[in-house]
Amino acid sequence: MNDRYEAGYGDDQYGGEDQYEIVGYDDYGRPVYQQVPSRSPQQQTYDPYGQRQGYPQGGYDTGQQQPIPPAYDPYGQQGAPYDPYGAGGHDPYGQAAAGGQQPGGTEQTAYIPQQSGPDARPQQRSRAPEEPDAPAPPAGSERQEAGDEEQFAFVEEPDGESEDVIDWLKFTENRTERREEARRRARGRIIALGVVLALVVTGGVGYLWYAGKLPGVSSPGSATGTTVAAGAQKRDVIVVHLHNTGKRDTSTVLLVDNATTKRGTTVLLPNSLALTDDSGTTTTLAKSVDDDGSSGTRDQLDTVLGTDIQGTWRLDTPYLQNLVELVGNIEIDTDTDVPDPDTKKKGSAPLVHQGKAQTLSGKMAVAYATYRGPGETENAQLARFGQVMQGALRKLSSDPSAATTTVQTLAQILDPPLTDKDLGTFLAKLADLAKGGKYRTVPLPVQTDGTLTAGTSDSVVKDVLGGTAKSPDAGSAVRVAVQNATGAKDDTEKARVTLLGGGFGFIEGGTASGAESASEVVYSDAADKQNAVEVAKTLGLPAGSVTKGAVSSGADVLVVLGQDYRPGAS
């Protein structure tokens, strides 16, 4: 700072105080001055030394009032505020110097300029509001203000380059936001597509599993492809005995509703199936139906097949005819021509023609279900009965109430514990499966002796019926078929008791057409020769009665009781 700006400089010639005083400092430490108001000649204060105010100390009072000279201004401006930056009131920091003298002893307000450092950006100068009685600005201030405005014009006028930069930043920001939004939308589409694909795959797999079309599950009897073991699956089983009232023979099938796999099956049971009654006697299915009735046969089937049969439906041929007519005829593929059983004339047209999708009435269905052509096996006739049953199920109503009404219309007397409602509800379930293509007919294969093979046990007994085969074990007892040729009916029962007591299995062989004088013990396999000898000893027959020959199905040894048989002679 220059010394001339310090306090004490510029004292007037009359010994007064400084005309300027420091009132503050700006942002850079430079002093800001304010002019001290001049003393008026009229305002005199009391001087204890008898001096008048406004005169030099030690002067003389001549009695005349002298004018007070103005304060000394080194820059030649009288009465104006001291401007340390030069005449004209130009403030390089944007503050204009105030011009003129304030009226009547009022202090002038000092303006502290908003100064900045040498490297700082210049700011627009702010002007204090003019008071109403402020004097007019000195000459040249308008030019100075115009220069100031030109100097700081870039603050008020927009910069084209700055606007371009702002526009570019906005464009870049918008483009980035658009890219991010596009990425978010793409991710959303990918996630939605993945969810849809997962639902489609899950639904497809579920449908294939439900329909049994997955690999390993396509067969309803395949235990390896199902999630539930075959033995743990829920099944309802009813045995149906078809009684041919014209020929007095029977045909037997099992109707199976598998509630777990949603599959229905008709299992064809051959009449030669070996069964064992409560007494241990080995018999056949056909003979058991005739002799033991529905209840006894059902229990024997449960024992051999290891299943749980809920009821027995005895279906005589007249009721089968009525059933087909009630459902409105059936349509099946026939494998042979069937003659009309009521026509005795040779060369007459067949009642049922061989061909695809043949429509059969009630009479035609009964004729086809019971027909066994020349040279055909029992299995051929049994398969036709199975076709008729499946065709009737396809035409039966799937509504339990309607199916029950159909059963009640037949006016049958069912064997307890089966009721009309139970049978109707059961048949309605099978009808629904048959209409949906989830029904099939399979035979139960048996060996020549009527027993079940290991393959039969796996493919049908275990997988379809969920049971375990328990046919009479050939290794545990020798099966002996007894045919009575003595002429006395009681001899068969006596021989049965004797053989069972000796540890042999008994098979009813029926009664011979005529009496025989000598008994015979026949074996067909050389391995059974010793067994035949033991059978002869047990029955008290001579050793010479043992011979090799043909043995009936299901037996190891055949005994023909002659008139030389003496019960109790053993």
Secondary structure, 3 states (H helix, E strand, C coil): CCHHHCCCCCCCCCCCCCCEEEEEECCCCCEEEEECCCCCCCCCCCCCCCCCCCCCCCCCCCCCCCCCCCCCCCCCCCCCCCCCCCCCCCCCCCCCCCCCCCCCCCCCCCCCCCCCCCCCCCCCCCCCCCCCCCCCCCCCHHHHHHHHHHHCHHHHCCCHHHHHHHHHHHHHHHHHHHHHHHHHHHHHHHHHHHHHHHHHHHHHHHHHHHHCCCCCCCCCCCCCCCCCCHHHCCEEEEEEEEEECCCCEEEEEEEEEECCCCEEEEEEECCCCEEECCCCEEEEHHHHHHHHHHHHHHHHHHHHHCCCCCEEEEEEHHHHHHHHHHCCCEEEEECCCECCCCCCCCCCCCCECCEEEEEECHHHHHHHHCCCCCCCCHHHHHHHHHHHHHHHHHHCCCCHHHHHHHHHHHCCCCCCCCCHHHHHHHHHHHHHHHHCCCEEEEECCCCCCCCCCHHHHHHHHHCCCCCCCCCCCCCCCCEEEEEECCCCCHHHHHHHHHHHHCCCEEEEEEECCCCCCCCEEEECCHHHHHHHHHHHHHHCCCHHHEEECCCCCCCCEEEEECCCCCCCCC
